[in-house]
Amino acid sequence: MEKSLVLCVNNGQTYTMEVGQPLSQIAPETVRDPKTGVEYPVLAALVDHRLKPLDYEVYAPHEVEFIGYNHPEGRRTYARSLSFLLQRAVRKLYPDKILKINHSLPSGLYCKFRACRISDEQIMALREEMRSMVAQDLPFSHRKMVSTEAEQIFDAQNQHLKADLQRSLGRYSCTVWFLDGVADNFYGPTVPSTGYLKVFDLMPFHHGFCLQYPAQEDISRTIPRIKQMKLTTTLKEYGHWCKTTGIVSVGALNKRLQEGRAIELINLCEARQERSFAQLADKVESERERIKIVFLAGPSSSGKTSSALRLAQQCKAVGLNPKVIELDNYFVSRDRTPLDEDGKPDFEALEAMDLELLGKQLNTLLEGGEVDIPRFDFIKGEPFFEGRMMHLEENDILIMEGIHALDPGMVPSVDQSRIYRIYASALTSLKLDENCCISTSDNRLLRRMVRDNRVRGISPEETLMRWASVRSGENRHIFPFQENADAQFNSALLYELPLLRYYAEPLLRRITPDSPAFAEAARLLKFLGYIVPLQPSEIAAIPPTSILREFIGGQTL
């Protein structure tokens, strides 16, 4: 029998395996998190830095790292498997219903039935059916088939978005996954069997429910329940608009581009976004006697800077005189910056800002006084003053953007009734299909990578390696305060993933297999492979005031 060598990264041992054997033959039951020392059950494997299921068969020498829920790819594998488990439970209990997994929530995934509400009794029944299937430890399996066969299966199951996506890709074959006799596709591997999915819950939410995952820090319980209705409403409104355009999935988007209608779509998306800025400006103008300060916050690469400038334009159009200031100018000097748990400067902490100076200057401006606005020298790491004097006239409106703008602890001494708060983020409602939504975090990561490489000289590899730290800061300092916003602005544009594929794909391909960022690059490349890219002549039609010009260049704001 032919043999092959496999190096296990987890323990440094090299195993001799028979060709055709699955990785499960050498997989440990658990892996230890190097930071916390906590043991996690093994869920999948990185084979030469590419995600594979544990039944992956060995036919050549490989480097293998087994991963658990402490690894991002392990968490995605669990989520995919849990979504499939839910889909199977729905088909068994309510075969006349179509499950839709719409978008992410702070506590999990928002799910609903198509065209009807789901009752609390139905949610309870689904929960119990899922628990029964976990107890049965049913195996997940997969096989490669001709794409036309998969399309027929999905159409027969009323999963027409899945079928449309396969048709739009024009590929001869694809991989389809199976659970308890039901076919589906979640575009990545699953855990070996349902017995791995012991921790989950279904929480009634809005017209449907939230499918909850295990908490990363304690996999024995689910993520704490956090209801964010403003965020849900924003996503619902955008999803409704996408539906009116006929583009609710990547398959429909691909078809529109393949028909040569990209510029038409670009113009439509930009017109809608311009209306959104105009509506925000109208709101501010209608309360000009009360509102003198607009705070705009959002996570990384949400388009905060462009949004502030676009809002300023619209404020001018209704007779206001906007003055835009970045809150980053109020950083304390580097030697006063607080340290994080690793002893490194924590520039995202609220205490990294000179809150006393900020509050004092805002109160002076509101009282009709004049202040000298600071600038921050990021090279020297200290603020300085250069005589940028400012005071607010009757028609003046101060627009300030920064990550802490929604935190009530930022300016507690300032009259809160004079402040209007806006939360901005790229909240895409686009889905791969009925039950595979697109991560808004991935959308922002691609934006950031393109911009960092173009403007800041930061390599794609560095951007990917820093992203976990960025996300950690967002979870601490931004997302908990989303609901404090008076308005939420969605900076996502339907055509942006085809645009980002054009710019990001060559950057991701530069990352070599020996890089610690390769697994993430491979995941993003696989995702972008489902999307038809824009062509240069179509990109040229993007207006110079577009938010996306902040990332690809050519902006005139």
QUILINRA-V637853 format. One record per helix or strand of 2 or more residues. SS is the DSSP state (hx for helix, st for strand). FROM is the first residue (numbers start at 1). TO is the last residue. If there is no record, write none. Layout:
BEGIN
ss=SS from=FROM to=TO
ss=SS from=FROM to=TO
END
This chain:
BEGIN
ss=st from=3 to=8
ss=st from=14 to=18
ss=hx from=23 to=25
ss=st from=30 to=32
ss=st from=39 to=41
ss=st from=44 to=47
ss=st from=50 to=52
ss=st from=62 to=67
ss=hx from=72 to=93
ss=st from=99 to=105
ss=st from=108 to=113
ss=hx from=120 to=136
ss=st from=139 to=146
ss=hx from=147 to=156
ss=hx from=160 to=169
ss=st from=173 to=179
ss=st from=182 to=184
ss=hx from=194 to=196
ss=st from=201 to=205
ss=st from=208 to=212
ss=st from=214 to=215
ss=st from=218 to=222
ss=hx from=229 to=245
ss=hx from=250 to=258
ss=hx from=262 to=286
ss=st from=293 to=297
ss=hx from=304 to=317
ss=st from=321 to=326
ss=hx from=327 to=330
ss=hx from=334 to=336
ss=hx from=350 to=352
ss=hx from=355 to=366
ss=st from=371 to=372
ss=st from=375 to=377
ss=st from=382 to=384
ss=st from=389 to=390
ss=st from=396 to=401
ss=hx from=416 to=418
ss=st from=419 to=425
ss=st from=431 to=433
ss=st from=436 to=437
ss=hx from=440 to=456
ss=hx from=460 to=477
ss=hx from=479 to=484
ss=st from=487 to=490
ss=hx from=496 to=508
ss=hx from=518 to=528
ss=hx from=536 to=539
ss=hx from=549 to=552
END
